[in-house]
Amino acid sequence: MGPGRLLFPALLILGCAHSPPPQQQQQPVPLRATSGPVTRPKSITTPIDRDGDRVPDGSDRCPTQPGSLRDGCPVVDTDGDGISDRYDRCPTVPEVRDGRADGDGCPISAAGAR
């Protein structure tokens, strides 16, 4: 016999001696039968928004027309002053943006002296 034949069985035996020990079996946890949940959980639903304006139909004043996040209705600003006609006290006369605007939609001269 040559030296190569003796070396192979010796490596096989040494390789097995350094292998990790086998995993220990964990004891199974016993399961108990229950009657199930006491109440049935409610399903998760998203609010309905038919017009897609991100205002749910329940609080949307115009649920079939896309509009602003304020009330869900389309923004109509006849005079172009940035205040929608729904909240503008003077919808046909623009409020001047000069630093003294009070946000009611009326110029200072049209609303009288303040």
FIRO-549959 format. One line per field, with one value per residue: residue number from 1; residue in one letter; x, y, z of N, C-alpha, C in turn. Coordinates in steps of 0.1 Angstrom, whole numbers, plus 2048, in hexadecimal, padded with zeros to 3 digits. Atoms other than C-alpha are relative to their C-alpha. Layout:
N
k: (NUM, ...)
r: (A, ...)
nx: (X, ...)
ny: (Y, ...)
nz: (Z, ...)
cax: (X, ...)
cay: (Y, ...)
caz: (Z, ...)
cx: (X, ...)
cy: (Y, ...)
cz: (Z, ...)
This chain:
114
k: (1, 2, 3, 4, 5, 6, 7, 8, 9, 10, 11, 12, 13, 14, 15, 16, 17, 18, 19, 20, 21, 22, 23, 24, 25, 26, 27, 28, 29, 30, 31, 32, 33, 34, 35, 36, 37, 38, 39, 40, 41, 42, 43, 44, 45, 46, 47, 48, 49, 50, 51, 52, 53, 54, 55, 56, 57, 58, 59, 60, 61, 62, 63, 64, 65, 66, 67, 68, 69, 70, 71, 72, 73, 74, 75, 76, 77, 78, 79, 80, 81, 82, 83, 84, 85, 86, 87, 88, 89, 90, 91, 92, 93, 94, 95, 96, 97, 98, 99, 100, 101, 102, 103, 104, 105, 106, 107, 108, 109, 110, 111, 112, 113, 114)
r: (M, G, P, G, R, L, L, F, P, A, L, L, I, L, G, C, A, H, S, P, P, P, Q, Q, Q, Q, Q, P, V, P, L, R, A, T, S, G, P, V, T, R, P, K, S, I, T, T, P, I, D, R, D, G, D, R, V, P, D, G, S, D, R, C, P, T, Q, P, G, S, L, R, D, G, C, P, V, V, D, T, D, G, D, G, I, S, D, R, Y, D, R, C, P, T, V, P, E, V, R, D, G, R, A, D, G, D, G, C, P, I, S, A, A, G, A, R)
nx: (808, 7F8, 803, 80D, 80C, 801, 804, 80E, 809, 7FD, 807, 80E, 803, 7FE, 80B, 80C, 7FE, 802, 80D, 808, 80A, 80D, 80A, 809, 80E, 807, 80D, 80B, 809, 80D, 80A, 80D, 80B, 808, 80C, 7FE, 801, 80D, 807, 7FA, 7FA, 805, 7F7, 7FA, 806, 7FC, 80B, 804, 7FD, 804, 7FA, 7F2, 7FA, 7FA, 80A, 809, 80E, 808, 7FE, 7FE, 80D, 803, 7F9, 7FF, 7F7, 7F3, 7FE, 7F5, 800, 808, 80E, 802, 806, 7F7, 7FD, 804, 7FC, 804, 7F8, 7F2, 7F9, 7FB, 80A, 80B, 80D, 808, 7FC, 7FD, 80C, 801, 7FB, 7FD, 7F6, 7F5, 7F9, 7F2, 7F7, 7F6, 7FC, 80B, 80C, 805, 804, 80E, 802, 805, 7F6, 803, 80A, 80D, 807, 802, 7F5, 7FE)
ny: (7F4, 7F4, 7F7, 7F9, 807, 7FF, 7F2, 7FD, 804, 7F8, 7F3, 802, 802, 7F3, 7F7, 803, 7FD, 7F2, 7FC, 7FC, 80A, 7FF, 7F7, 807, 7FE, 7F8, 806, 7F9, 7F9, 805, 7F6, 802, 7FC, 7F5, 7FE, 7F5, 7F2, 7FD, 7F8, 801, 7F3, 7F8, 800, 7F2, 7FA, 7F3, 7F7, 7FE, 7F2, 802, 7F6, 800, 7F3, 803, 7FD, 80B, 7FC, 7FC, 7F2, 7F8, 7F9, 802, 80D, 805, 7F7, 7FE, 7F2, 7FD, 808, 7F8, 805, 80A, 7FA, 7FA, 7F3, 7F6, 7F3, 7F7, 7F4, 804, 7FB, 80B, 804, 806, 7F9, 805, 7F9, 7F3, 7F7, 7F8, 809, 7FA, 7F5, 806, 7FA, 7FC, 806, 7F6, 801, 7FD, 809, 807, 80D, 802, 7FF, 7F2, 7F6, 7F8, 7F6, 806, 805, 7F4, 7FD, 80A)
nz: (800, 800, 7F5, 803, 7FB, 7F2, 7FD, 803, 7F5, 7F4, 802, 7FF, 7F1, 7FA, 804, 7F9, 7F2, 7FE, 805, 7F5, 7FB, 806, 7FA, 7F7, 804, 7F6, 7FC, 806, 7F6, 802, 804, 7FA, 809, 7FB, 807, 80A, 7FB, 7FA, 80A, 80D, 803, 80C, 80B, 803, 80C, 803, 803, 80E, 805, 80E, 80A, 800, 7FB, 7F3, 7F5, 800, 804, 7F4, 7FC, 80D, 804, 80E, 802, 80E, 807, 7F9, 7FB, 7F6, 7F3, 7F6, 7FF, 80B, 80C, 809, 7FC, 80A, 7FB, 80C, 801, 800, 7F4, 7F8, 7F7, 808, 800, 7F5, 7F4, 804, 7FE, 80C, 80A, 80D, 7FE, 7FA, 7F5, 803, 7F7, 7FD, 7F2, 7F8, 804, 7F4, 804, 803, 80E, 804, 7FE, 7F5, 803, 803, 7F3, 7F7, 7F7, 7F5)
cax: (800, 80B, 80B, 7EC, 7D5, 7DC, 7D7, 7B4, 7A3, 7B5, 7A7, 785, 786, 794, 77A, 75E, 76D, 76B, 747, 72E, 717, 6F5, 6D9, 6C4, 69F, 68A, 66B, 64B, 635, 613, 5F6, 5D5, 5B5, 5A1, 57F, 58E, 58B, 56F, 566, 56B, 584, 578, 586, 59D, 58C, 597, 57F, 56C, 578, 565, 574, 598, 59F, 5AC, 58D, 578, 554, 547, 556, 557, 53D, 540, 547, 544, 55B, 580, 588, 59D, 5A7, 594, 571, 575, 564, 574, 585, 573, 584, 573, 588, 5A9, 5B3, 5BB, 59C, 581, 55F, 550, 563, 568, 551, 558, 55B, 55D, 575, 598, 5A8, 5C9, 5E6, 5F9, 600, 5E0, 5C9, 5B3, 5A9, 584, 588, 57D, 594, 596, 583, 566, 560, 561, 578, 586)
cay: (800, 823, 841, 850, 834, 838, 85E, 85E, 849, 85E, 87F, 870, 866, 888, 89B, 889, 88F, 8B5, 8B6, 8C9, 8B5, 8AD, 8C6, 8BD, 8B9, 8D4, 8C8, 8D1, 8EA, 8DB, 8EE, 8F3, 8F5, 915, 920, 93C, 962, 96F, 98A, 98A, 9A5, 9C1, 9C0, 9DD, 9F4, A13, A31, A35, A52, A50, A70, A69, A8B, A7A, A86, A68, A69, A6B, A8E, A99, AB4, AAC, A86, A82, AA0, AA2, AC0, ACF, ABE, AD9, ACD, AB6, ACE, ADC, AFD, B19, B3B, B54, B72, B5F, B6C, B49, B46, B2E, B3D, B27, B3A, B5B, B77, B8B, B70, B88, BA2, B96, B9C, BAE, B9C, BB9, BAC, BB9, B9D, B8D, B6F, B76, B7C, BA1, BBE, BD6, BF1, BDA, BCD, BF0, BFF, BE6)
caz: (800, 7F9, 810, 7FE, 809, 82E, 82D, 81E, 83A, 855, 846, 845, 86A, 874, 860, 872, 894, 890, 882, 898, 8AF, 8A1, 8A8, 8C6, 8BF, 8D0, 8E2, 8CF, 8E1, 8E8, 8D7, 8E8, 8D4, 8D9, 8CF, 8B9, 8BC, 8D2, 8B8, 893, 889, 871, 84F, 845, 82C, 81C, 81A, 7F9, 7E4, 7C2, 7B3, 7BE, 7CF, 7EF, 803, 80E, 801, 825, 82A, 805, 7FD, 7D8, 7D7, 7B1, 7A8, 7B0, 7C5, 7E1, 801, 814, 80C, 7ED, 7D5, 7B6, 7BC, 7A9, 7AD, 795, 79F, 7A1, 7C4, 7D1, 7E6, 7D9, 7D1, 7EC, 807, 7F5, 802, 7E2, 7C7, 7A9, 7B9, 7C0, 7E2, 7DE, 7EC, 7FB, 81E, 82C, 81E, 838, 824, 81F, 7FA, 7FA, 7F4, 811, 7FF, 7F5, 819, 828, 842, 85B)
cx: (809, 7FC, 7F2, 7F4, 7FE, 7FB, 7F1, 7F7, 803, 7F9, 7F1, 7FC, 802, 7F5, 7F3, 801, 7FE, 7F2, 7F8, 7F6, 7F3, 7F7, 7F7, 7F2, 7F9, 7F2, 7F5, 7F7, 7F2, 7F6, 7F3, 7F5, 7F8, 7F4, 801, 7FE, 7F2, 7F8, 807, 806, 7FA, 80A, 805, 7FB, 806, 7F3, 7FD, 803, 7FD, 807, 80F, 807, 806, 7F7, 7F6, 7F2, 7F8, 802, 802, 7F3, 7FC, 807, 802, 809, 80D, 801, 80B, 7FF, 7F8, 7F2, 7FD, 7F9, 80A, 801, 7FC, 804, 7FE, 809, 80F, 809, 805, 7F6, 7F4, 7F3, 7F7, 803, 803, 7F4, 7FE, 805, 804, 80A, 80C, 805, 80E, 809, 80C, 805, 7F5, 7F3, 7FC, 7FA, 7F1, 7FC, 7FC, 80C, 7FC, 7F6, 7F2, 7F9, 7FE, 80C, 800, 808)
cy: (80C, 80A, 807, 7F9, 801, 80E, 803, 7FB, 809, 80E, 7FE, 7FF, 80D, 80A, 7FD, 803, 80F, 805, 805, 7F5, 801, 809, 7F8, 804, 808, 7F9, 808, 806, 7FB, 80C, 7FD, 805, 80B, 801, 80B, 80E, 802, 809, 7FF, 80E, 807, 800, 80E, 805, 80E, 809, 801, 80E, 7FE, 80A, 800, 80C, 7FE, 805, 7F5, 805, 804, 80E, 809, 807, 7FE, 7F2, 7FB, 80A, 802, 80E, 801, 7F7, 807, 7FA, 7F5, 805, 807, 80F, 80A, 80E, 80A, 80C, 7FD, 805, 7F4, 7FB, 7FB, 808, 7FC, 808, 80F, 809, 809, 7F8, 806, 80C, 7FA, 808, 802, 7FA, 80A, 7FF, 803, 7F7, 7F8, 7F2, 7FE, 801, 80E, 80A, 809, 80B, 7FB, 7FC, 80C, 802, 7F6, 805)
cz: (800, 80B, 7FE, 806, 80F, 804, 7FE, 80C, 80D, 7FF, 802, 80F, 807, 7FD, 808, 80F, 803, 7FB, 80D, 805, 7F9, 808, 80A, 7FC, 80B, 802, 7F9, 80B, 7FE, 7FD, 807, 7F6, 807, 7F8, 7F5, 806, 805, 7F6, 7F2, 7FD, 7F3, 7F5, 7FE, 7F3, 7FF, 7FD, 7F1, 7FC, 7F1, 7F7, 801, 805, 80E, 80C, 800, 7FE, 80C, 804, 7F4, 7FD, 7F2, 7FD, 7F2, 7F8, 807, 804, 80A, 80C, 80B, 802, 7F5, 7F4, 7F7, 804, 7F5, 806, 7F4, 7FF, 800, 80C, 809, 80B, 7F8, 802, 80C, 80D, 7FE, 802, 7F4, 7F4, 7F2, 801, 807, 80D, 7FD, 80A, 803, 80F, 80A, 7FE, 80D, 7FC, 7FD, 7F1, 7FB, 801, 80C, 7FD, 7FE, 80D, 809, 809, 80B, 80B)
